[in-house]
Amino acid sequence: MTTSERSMNRPVGIKLDPSKKPVYLTKSQREQLALHDEIADQKRGHEHLQVKYNRPSSDNHCSEKNRKRERDRNSDRDREKELNRVRLENPAEKELEAIHEQYLGSKKPKKRVITSCAKLRSSFDWENSEDTSRDVNLLYLNPHEARPHFGRGFFGGIDRREQKKLAIKNERKIQEEIWKKGGVEATAVEAAALKKKEQIADLYDTFDMRVDRHWTDKKLEEMTERDWRIFREDYNISYKGSRIPRPMRNWAESALTTDLLKAVERAGYRKPSPIQMASIPLGLQQRDVIGVAETGSGKTAAFVLPLLNYITRLPPLSEENEAEGPYAVVMAPTRELAQQIEDEIVKFAHYLGIKVVSIVGGQSIEEQGFRIRQGCEVVIATPGRLLDCLERRYCVLNQCNYVVLDEADRMIDMGFGPQVVGVLDAMPSSNMKPKNEDEKLDENKIYRTTYMFSATMPPAVERLARNYLRNPVVVTIGTAGKATDLITQHVFMVKESEKMFKLQRFLDELGDKTAIVFINSRKRVDTVAKHLDKAGYRVTTLHGGKSQEQREISLEGFRTKKYNVLVASDVAGRGIDIPDVAHVINYDIPNKLEAYTHRIGRTGRAGKTGVATTFLTLQDTEVFYDLKQMLIQSDSPVPPELARHEASKLKPGSIPGRPPRRNDIVFTH
Ligand SMILES: Nc1ncnc2c1ncn2[C@@H]1O[C@H](COP(=O)(O)OP(=O)(O)OP(=O)(O)O)[C@@H](O)[C@H]1O
């Protein structure tokens, strides 16, 4: 290009005349000049190309248009930059800009931050038509279409059975092609794996996605994951733990021995209760279990049956090993409960011919020691007395690998924690399960199995469990700590002086039914019982201040309905199973709500309904909050005096005058 040609196209304001002296150009003028020349060159080149190929193709035409647009945009941007620069050289403009920046923020473009996510995001610049996967895989060729199959057991109209089958068919085809191309043959393992997958896919034909049958109509092998989920929901069973075996749906499906199943039938237990369904299979696999279920829901059989099943696996006691102690130990907080568990074990061990000994306070320790040394498979004990026996060497636990802590929280609450730990430490530790929860247990090996059961599980028990249980499974039926829905709860706000009169009114309505009246202190138990006795009621008492013999006579008299009112302290609050108690009356409310749950649980047992009445005074503020929550939770009426009392609105231990937190502040205009 000649100089004259160039000068003709110069931008306005920059004129060059070669005949005149050289002109000084500023930097910006030089830049402008260079840009102009560059644009002119490109334009010419393009015109040249167009002439060469005569007519531009539509694509070329498009891209040329785009390029032109891009060039225009660039020159606009340059012009704007230049204008800004000139403007900012002016001090007044500079000041204006600074003020603008101060109040309205900088106009400078923000640097774009590329997040790590954005870096990884891939963008494909190929088109659908370029996708080659459809040549190889039929699945892509015929993408699955949703068809109107609603109401026929398919999810969202998708026939998963067909989908699964097609997927495995294609997988086999592709795999075979790969083998063919590579000139190799499938190994037996690979072929078997493919075949197995096909078989699994075929199974979809018979069940799984179909919801036409309820789980109760299905055989065990037909149960799908979904059925098991519904089953657990139906019985309110929830688990916490790993590698959990399936619950049992009925006795026939359990792995209990025939003798035990016969004993279950003999006891009249037609169907297992939810806690039994969930925890018996766990016990049979020697898993450690923490079982939390409502009062009267059959927890005793839930630990007794796996315990007896375990004993049947061991050699019968002989002269050689009977001095080594029992095979299993059950600990319970009270003597009455220990004796009740003994009865339950004897009931289920009917066809096994095993010996059970109970070791509780109030009886001769020497005699108890003698009975153990004579040989027994199971010992039921209160922790204090058992530790005493162990320390005096009346008995040893050299071959005991099965331990049950019934009402574990109560034992800790009563201060028996050290004794429980002492007994656990006296057991052989060589058979503890591996700490690693992924390690599979050897079915033929004997491990130490620990069971903990209660209707309530406060944190102190969880601490004990952490130290002595290995990878336990926590089985909860319903809501932990909640009273069973079979009990109708009433709470009355009364004055202390009104209690006796009101109690008598309730007892008058009993007829031939039975009632337990709970009172917080032994002394008051005796006083109230005396009063009722004088008034002509058939009353007996039970508390820790009575001799063992008196306690047994009282309980037996109440069981046989010789007496229809039992006035008792908390000794009778836990575990005691007396059928058909119609009414539980809390003459005094216990100072902990867990005790309340257990006390009222003496009624409404084994599927029967019951009534619980509680007298509350204005001095019992300690439990107001928890009691109100409990009543609300179980849809029971809350007396208005309790509902509006300040103590029922604030959890004990929380600070009423706490300054409001940031989130609590409400701004008003
Ligand atoms: N599967 C069953 N079928 C029928 N009755 C049962 C079944 N399981 C337990 N029972 C009966 O239910 C009653 C309560 O059982 P159990 O004493 O074991 O309850 P629990 O859960 O231990 O109660 P608590 O928490 O008060 O100790 C007992 O009389 C028992 O015989």
Ligand as a Chemical Component Dictionary entry (heavy atoms), coordinates in Angstrom:
data_LIG
# 
_chem_comp.id                   LIG 
_chem_comp.type                 NON-POLYMER 
_chem_comp.pdbx_formal_charge   0 
_chem_comp.three_letter_code    LIG 
# 
loop_
_chem_comp_atom.comp_id 
_chem_comp_atom.atom_id 
_chem_comp_atom.alt_atom_id 
_chem_comp_atom.type_symbol 
_chem_comp_atom.charge 
_chem_comp_atom.model_Cartn_x 
_chem_comp_atom.model_Cartn_y 
_chem_comp_atom.model_Cartn_z 
_chem_comp_atom.pdbx_ordinal 
LIG N1  N1  N 0 -45.264 -62.410 72.615 1  
LIG C1  C1  C 0 -46.076 -62.312 73.656 2  
LIG N2  N2  N 0 -47.342 -62.733 73.552 3  
LIG C2  C2  C 0 -48.173 -62.620 74.605 4  
LIG N3  N3  N 0 -47.821 -62.134 75.814 5  
LIG C3  C3  C 0 -46.582 -61.711 75.978 6  
LIG C4  C4  C 0 -45.631 -61.771 74.899 7  
LIG N4  N4  N 0 -44.456 -61.287 75.354 8  
LIG C5  C5  C 0 -44.641 -60.928 76.635 9  
LIG N5  N5  N 0 -45.913 -61.184 77.025 10 
LIG C6  C6  C 0 -46.504 -60.911 78.334 11 
LIG O1  O1  O 0 -46.510 -59.498 78.502 12 
LIG C7  C7  C 0 -46.341 -59.163 79.870 13 
LIG C8  C8  C 0 -45.260 -58.103 79.991 14 
LIG O2  O2  O 0 -44.021 -58.626 79.605 15 
LIG P1  P1  P 0 -42.665 -58.144 80.287 16 
LIG O3  O3  O 0 -42.784 -58.166 81.755 17 
LIG O4  O4  O 0 -41.583 -58.911 79.656 18 
LIG O5  O5  O 0 -42.660 -56.644 79.802 19 
LIG P2  P2  P 0 -41.480 -55.581 79.939 20 
LIG O6  O6  O 0 -41.364 -54.944 78.619 21 
LIG O7  O7  O 0 -40.280 -56.223 80.499 22 
LIG O8  O8  O 0 -42.109 -54.552 80.938 23 
LIG P3  P3  P 0 -41.353 -53.558 81.958 24 
LIG O9  O9  O 0 -40.742 -52.483 81.155 25 
LIG O10 O10 O 0 -42.441 -53.086 82.801 26 
LIG O11 O11 O 0 -40.359 -54.382 82.674 27 
LIG C9  C9  C 0 -45.991 -60.441 80.574 28 
LIG O12 O12 O 0 -47.105 -60.865 81.293 29 
LIG C10 C10 C 0 -45.655 -61.416 79.484 30 
LIG O13 O13 O 0 -46.003 -62.730 79.850 31 
# 
loop_
_chem_comp_bond.comp_id 
_chem_comp_bond.atom_id_1 
_chem_comp_bond.atom_id_2 
_chem_comp_bond.value_order 
_chem_comp_bond.pdbx_ordinal 
LIG N1  C1  SING 1  
LIG C1  N2  SING 2  
LIG C1  C4  DOUB 3  
LIG N2  C2  DOUB 4  
LIG C2  N3  SING 5  
LIG N3  C3  DOUB 6  
LIG C3  C4  SING 7  
LIG C3  N5  SING 8  
LIG C4  N4  SING 9  
LIG N4  C5  DOUB 10 
LIG C5  N5  SING 11 
LIG N5  C6  SING 12 
LIG C6  O1  SING 13 
LIG C6  C10 SING 14 
LIG O1  C7  SING 15 
LIG C7  C8  SING 16 
LIG C7  C9  SING 17 
LIG C8  O2  SING 18 
LIG O2  P1  SING 19 
LIG P1  O3  DOUB 20 
LIG P1  O4  SING 21 
LIG P1  O5  SING 22 
LIG O5  P2  SING 23 
LIG P2  O6  DOUB 24 
LIG P2  O7  SING 25 
LIG P2  O8  SING 26 
LIG O8  P3  SING 27 
LIG P3  O9  DOUB 28 
LIG P3  O10 SING 29 
LIG P3  O11 SING 30 
LIG C9  O12 SING 31 
LIG C9  C10 SING 32 
LIG C10 O13 SING 33 
# 
